[in-house]
Amino acid sequence: MAAPIPLSVLDLLPRSAGSDNTTALRNTIDLAQRTEQFGYARYWFAEHHLNPGVIGSSPAVEIALIAGSTSTIRLGSAGVQFGHRTPLATVEEFGLINALYPGRLDLGIGRSFSRPEPASGVESGSVTEAAAKNYLAARGGGAHTEDTYTSNGLLIPKQYNTAGIVTSQAITHLLDLLQQPGAYAPGYDKQISEVLALLDGTYVSSQGLPAHAAPGEDSDVQVWILGASGGSSAAVAGAKGLRFVASYHHSPSTVIDAVEAYRAAFQPSADVPEPYVAVSVDAVAAETDDEAIELASGYAPWVRSIRRGEGAIPFPSPAEAAAFDWTDDDRELVRDRVLTQFVGSPATVADKLEVLRDATGAAEISITTITHDHEARVRSYELISKEWNGR
């Protein structure tokens, strides 16, 4: 029997209700050390902002804090948001960490909200309002107005309605905090091209001037592209022959769109001769299905807070989750995420991981697990690893 594909960890640095930021960060250090012992291949950090219950705001800083406490597990971003960051600053940050921890870094890059480059004669306020429209227009893929299943049974749920969440007012507020006044982000393709050129030492500006990232140039940082749909991220990753991460954990309705678009656009590169896909998924395992369901009960109100535009709340305990009041609209808002979270005994979760692997052709699976109790979270990763690697 072939060896199982590698499993990795995706950490949002969650903060539990009643806890604090220091405890959340110490829990992350502990989880990284223990998942390294469990045999996980990578430990990735996401980037989020303005979320009381998710404190992972700077992947590069988080990697630097964790690197000295681990020794073999690869560390990376999943991902750095390029709507408000420059390629040079990112390459230098990762190059600096790589100088001490060579051969262990993954630079995962995500597309995010940003002000598009203003056209001549267009006022800056109008440009800001266009950011949300531009972001959604680049998503690509189908409408997904009904639940469907892949041929092997993976649920591709009806997509939730973003109209009330992705608003010009909300995006303007975020960009005013993240971007300098008047700043805008170039096209995603251009940004990725600049990252690759700075890493391999071939960067030349449009005026013909070279630039050499020090640190960063010639470092052995592995570049990945993150994509939630069959849009620009998947196309750029494929065209440039890069590794690609498709998200089943926060955009389950479009994961197949993303994988198919990436493979359709793929052009071999020296580092990646054929398409290479990782897929992310939410999962919680415990000794029994019932115990896992209880541990995961805070997930629905946590997702609800995000999709209401409130920011992720500190993760509720099972007792707190049971006390939440729900409307039919609330249930519909979180339905796709709740139905596609893999929850149960180790065997139950591993069975679902196999379906996800086969449906997407994934070469790796990245698991994100949040529970109110830290030891339950650690135990979940341990149980999944033992079951998966024992198959």
N, C-alpha and C positions, 0 to 999 in steps of 0.2 A: 504494500500500500504506500502511496506517495506521502511524503511528509506534509503535515498541515501547513497552510500559509501562515506567515508571521502575524502576530497580534501586536498592536501598539496601544498607547494610552493617549487620549486627548483630554487635557485638563483645562478647565475654565477658571480655576482657582475659586471654587464656590465658597461662600460663607454661609454657615448654617444659622438659622434663627436662634438668637440667644448667645451667639458666639461673637468673635471679633476678628479683625484683619490679621492680627499677629497669629492667632490660632490657625486661621485658614492657611497662612503661608507655611507655618510649621507642619501642618497636615500635608501640604504638597511635598515638602522635603521628605517626609516620612513615606508618603505614597510612592514617590520616585525611587527611593532606596528599595522599597519592598517589591515593587513591580519589576525592578531590575533583577532581583532575586527570583521572581516568579518566571522569568524568561521572556518578558516583553521586549520587543525589538527597538521601539522608539517611545519617547515621551515628548509629546507636542503640547504647546501652549497656544490658546486662542487669544485674540485681542478684542476686548469689549470696553465700552466707555459708558459712564453714567448709569451703572447698574449696582445698586447697594448690595446685592447678593452674589455678584461676580466681580472679583477684584483683579482679574487678569487683564491689565491695561497696557502692558509693555512686554511682549514676548522676549525681546533681547535681554532685558533686565532679569526676567524670570529664569531664562536659560543660564545666565551668569550666576545667579543665586543658587541654582540647583547643581551646576556642573561639578563643583568641588565636593559635593556630597555623594556623587555617583562615580562609576568608573568605566562601565562598558556600554550602557544603554545610550542610543543616539538621542540627541536633544534637538528640538526644533520648534518652529512656529507653524501654526495652522489656524490662521496665518497672520502675517503682518498686513495691515490694511494700507493699501497704497493710495487711497484717496487723499491722504494728508501727509504722506511721507515721501522723501526723495530717494531715488535709487542710490545716490552716493552715500547719504547718511546711513542707509540700511546696510549697504555692503561694508562700510567701515565698522559699524557696530558688530556685525557678525564676524568680520575679519579679526577684530580685536579679541573676541571670545575664542575664535579658532586658533589664535596664536598660542593659547594655553591648553586648548583641548582639541587638537587636530584630529580629523577623521571621525568626528562625532556630531557635526552640525548639519541640520536640515533647514534651509531657508524656504519656508512655504509662504507664498505670496497670494493674497486675496484682493479681489476688486472690492471697492467700497464707495460709499457716497462721496462725491467731490463736486466742486464747481467746475463745469466745463469751461474750456477756453472761450472767452467772450468773442462774439463776432463784432465786426466794426459797427459802431453806432448803437449797440445794445447796452442798456443800463445794467449795472452789476446786480441789482435786486432781481431783475428778470433772469439773469444767469443763475442765481442761487435757486430760484424756483424751478429751473429746468433740471436741477441735479437729480431729483427723484425720478422724473420722467425718463431721463437718459439712463439711469441705472436700471429701471424696469425694462426699458426698451431693449437693452443689451442682454436680457436674460435668455431669450430664445426658448425653443421647445414648444410642446403642445399646451393646450388650454387646460386639460385635466379637470374637466367638470364632473366627472364620475369616477368612482372607485374602479380600478382594473387590477388584474393580476398578470404577472409574467407567466410564461409557460410552465415554470416549475413552482409557481404558487407564491411568489413574493408580492405582497400588497403594494400597489402604487395608488395611494389614496387621492381622493378629490382634493384639489388644492384650495387652501383657505384664501379668503378674500383680503387682499392687502390694502384695499382702498381707504379704510379708516385708520390705518397704521402708518403707511408710508405717505405722509403728507408734506407739502412744501414747507409748512410752518415748523414741523418737527425736524426736517432735514436742515432748514436754515439755522435753527437753534444749535444743532449739533455741529454744523460746519463753522458757525461763528466762534465756537469754542476750540475746534480742532485745527482750523486753517487760519493763517494770517490774513488780515483784511486785504481783499483784492487778489488773494492767491487762487490758483486753479491747478488742476492736475492734467497733465498731458494724456494722450490716449494710452490705454493699457498696453497695447502692443509696443509702443515706443518706450514705456517705462520698463517693460521686461527686457527689451533689447538693450537698454542702457545697463541694467543689472548684469546681464551676461557679458557685455563688453567690458564693464569695469572689473568683473571677476577674472576675465582672461587677458586683460591688459591691452585690449584693442580699441578702447573708446576714443573717438574723435568727434568733436562738436561739429555743428553745422557750419561753423566758421573755420573748420579745419584745425582746431586746437586740440591736442591730446590731453587726457587727464588720467592720472594713475592713483587709484585708491590705495592709501597706505595708512592702516592695514586694510586688507581685503583682497588685493590683487594676487592671483595665483594661489589663494587659499582653497582647500579641498571641501568647500561648502557645497552641499547637494541642493540643487534648486528644484522646488516643487511648485505647481500651480494649483490653487484651490478653485473649485467651481461648483455651483449649486444648480446649474441648469445647462441647457445646450446652447449657451450664448458665447460671448466673446472670450471668457476665461478658457473654456474648453477648446475653442478654436486656436487661441494663441498657444496654449500648452501643446496641442498637437502639431501645429505648424513649426514650432521651434524644437520639437523632439525632446520635450521635458516630461518628467513624471507628473502625474495628475491625481488629485484627491477629489473624489465625488462625494457629496454629502447626502447620506440617507438620514442623518440625525436631525438636521434642521430644515431640509427641503426634500422630504421623501417622495413627493409627487413628481419631481423632476430628475431623480438620480439616473434613470435610464437614458433620458435625454442627454444628460451631461456625458455619460460614458460613451454613448454612440457618437455624439458630436466630436468628442476628443479623438476617437479611433478613426473617424472619417477624415479628420484633418491631419492625422499624424504623418510626419515626415521623419525618417530615422536620423538620429544624431550620433556622434561618436560615443557619447556617454550612454545614450538610451537607444539601442538599435531597433527596438520594437515597442509598441504601446505598453505602458506600465501604469496600472491603476491601483490606487488604494481607495477604500470606501469607509466612511465614518458612520457609526451607529450608536444610539443610546442603548444601554443595557444595564440591568440589575439582576444579579444572581444571589440566591441564598440556598440553604439546605433543601427547602421545599418551595413549591410554587406559591403557596399561601404566604409564607414568610417574605418572599421576594415582593409579592404584590403589596404587602403592608409597607415594606421599606421604600417602595417606589411611589407611594401614595402622594407624596409632596410634589411630584413632577407636574401634575396637571395644574395646580394653582401657580406653580413657578412659571410654567409656559404662559399661562393666562396673563400674568403680570407683564411679561415681555410683550405679548401681542396686543395688550391694551395700551402700549406706549408708556408704561409706568417705569420701565426698567426692571430687571430681574430682582425679585424680592429675596431676602435671605431664605434659604431652603427650609420649608416647614417640616416640623416633626409629623409623624403619622397622626398624632392626636390633634395637632393644629390643622392639618389638612382635612381631617374629618369634620372640622367645625366650619369650613368655608361654605358660604351660600353660593349656589350655582343657578344661573339662568340657562335657558335653552341656547341662547346666543353664545354664552360662555362655553358651553360644551361643544358647540360647533366650531368655535374659535380654536380649540386645542385638539380637536378630534384627530386630525391627521398625525399629530405628534404622539398622542397617547396610543393610538392603534399600531404605531410602528416602533414603539419602544419594546425591546426584547426583554421580557421580565419572566423569571421563573427559576426552577432548579437548574443546576449546571447543564444537565442533559437537554432541558427545554431550550435554554439559551443557545447552546452549541448547535442544536438542530436548526434553529433559525439563522444562525451565522452561516451554516452550510448553504441554506437557501439563498441568502444574500450573496455569498461568494459565487455561487453557480449562476445566479441571475445577472450579475454584473461582470463576471470574469475577473474579479479582483485578485491581485497578487498579494495584497495585504489588507487587513481590516483594522481600523482604529476605533477603539471603544471609549466612549465617554460615559462615566457613571457618576451620579450624584445621589447621595443619601444624606439624611440629617446626621446620622451617626458615622463618625470617621472610620471606626473599626469595621462597621458593616460595609463600608465602601471598599476598604482594603480587602476584606474577606471576599467580596464579590469578584474582584479582579483575580484573586487567588483561585477561587472555585472555577471560574471560566478558563483560566490558563491550564489547570490540571485536567479538566475535561477535554479541552480542545487538543492539547498536546498528547493526550492519551488515546486519541482516536486513530 
